[in-house]
Amino acid sequence: MNVHKNARLSQHSRAEVVRRVQAGQPPKAVATAFGVDVKTVAKWVKRFVAEGLAGLSDRSSRPHRLHRPTLAETIDQIVALRRQRFYGRQIAR
């Protein structure tokens, strides 16, 4: 599993955060102990309740949908040019 290099919590740490909150520690104290915000603690607890241990794994940051997706006609033209071995700069012209 690729963990984001700047991630404050690993999957193991997230599980420990959830365990401590469920054991009765206040979320603010847990957040302080792990060096994260209270919102972060709440997010991991909510995901754990909804999805179990699977909810504590990393997720893709790729958007689910695009605001203005590329038109199908444009995609077809790009694919056709790629098959002719055109590269990005040539296609952009």
Rosetta blueprint (number, residue, H / E / L):
1 M L
2 N L
3 V L
4 H L
5 K L
6 N L
7 A L
8 R L
9 L L
10 S L
11 Q H
12 H H
13 S H
14 R H
15 A H
16 E H
17 V H
18 V H
19 R H
20 R H
21 V H
22 Q H
23 A L
24 G L
25 Q L
26 P L
27 P H
28 K H
29 A H
30 V H
31 A H
32 T H
33 A H
34 F H
35 G L
36 V L
37 D L
38 V H
39 K H
40 T H
41 V H
42 A H
43 K H
44 W H
45 V H
46 K H
47 R H
48 F H
49 V H
50 A H
51 E H
52 G H
53 L H
54 A H
55 G H
56 L H
57 S L
58 D L
59 R L
60 S L
61 S L
62 R L
63 P L
64 H L
65 R L
66 L L
67 H L
68 R L
69 P L
70 T L
71 L L
72 A H
73 E H
74 T H
75 I H
76 D H
77 Q H
78 I H
79 V H
80 A H
81 L H
82 R H
83 R H
84 Q L
85 R L
86 F L
87 Y L
88 G H
89 R H
90 Q H
91 I H
92 A H
93 R L
